[in-house]
Amino acid sequence: MLRAAPGGKRTTIAFSQEKYSDSLDLDRERGCIRDVPHAHSKDGSLCPDGCIVKAAGVPTAQAPTRAR
């Protein structure tokens, strides 16, 4: 299992940070990756009324004018 953590710096070079979590997120009730009975939403969507977009993957001309 990987322990990669947010690097806290902007970069365009993949895997260019050396930040790691002290422990793995094994909490399947309140952690990032949850089991079905403890899902973020019952329909399986993190954002049922829209979408989650990685901002770096959106060209400036197509970027939304406001964030929700």
C-alpha positions as CSV (number, residue, x, y, z in Angstrom):
1,M,0.0,0.0,0.0
2,L,1.1,3.5,-0.7
3,R,1.5,6.2,1.9
4,A,1.8,9.2,-0.4
5,A,0.7,12.5,1.2
6,P,-0.1,15.9,-0.2
7,G,3.2,17.5,-1.1
8,G,2.1,21.1,-0.4
9,K,3.9,22.5,-3.5
10,R,2.8,23.2,-7.0
11,T,4.6,21.2,-9.7
12,T,4.1,19.9,-13.2
13,I,6.5,17.0,-12.6
14,A,4.8,13.8,-11.5
15,F,6.1,12.1,-8.4
16,S,8.4,15.0,-7.6
17,Q,7.6,15.2,-3.9
18,E,8.8,13.2,-1.0
19,K,6.0,13.5,1.5
20,Y,4.6,10.4,3.1
21,S,1.9,9.8,5.8
22,D,3.1,8.3,9.1
23,S,0.4,5.6,8.8
24,L,-2.0,4.1,6.2
25,D,-5.7,5.2,6.2
26,L,-7.3,1.9,7.2
27,D,-10.4,3.5,8.7
28,R,-13.2,2.1,6.4
29,E,-15.9,3.9,8.4
30,R,-14.6,7.5,8.3
31,G,-11.5,7.3,6.1
32,C,-11.0,8.4,2.5
33,I,-11.8,5.0,1.0
34,R,-14.9,3.6,2.7
35,D,-16.7,0.3,2.7
36,V,-20.3,0.2,1.3
37,P,-22.2,0.6,4.6
38,H,-20.2,3.8,5.4
39,A,-20.0,5.3,1.9
40,H,-19.9,9.1,1.4
41,S,-23.3,8.9,-0.2
42,K,-25.7,6.0,-0.6
43,D,-25.9,6.3,-4.5
44,G,-22.1,5.9,-4.7
45,S,-21.4,9.4,-6.0
46,L,-19.1,11.9,-4.2
47,C,-20.8,14.7,-6.1
48,P,-24.4,13.7,-7.1
49,D,-25.3,17.2,-8.4
50,G,-22.2,17.9,-10.4
51,C,-18.7,16.6,-10.9
52,I,-15.3,16.7,-9.3
53,V,-12.6,18.1,-11.7
54,K,-8.9,18.2,-11.2
55,A,-8.3,21.9,-11.9
56,A,-4.9,21.2,-13.5
57,G,-6.6,19.2,-16.2
58,V,-8.9,22.0,-17.4
59,P,-7.7,24.5,-20.1
60,T,-8.0,28.1,-18.8
61,A,-10.5,28.9,-21.5
62,Q,-12.8,26.2,-20.3
63,A,-12.4,26.8,-16.6
64,P,-15.5,27.6,-14.6
65,T,-16.0,31.2,-13.6
66,R,-16.8,30.2,-10.0
67,A,-16.2,27.2,-7.7
68,R,-19.0,25.7,-5.6
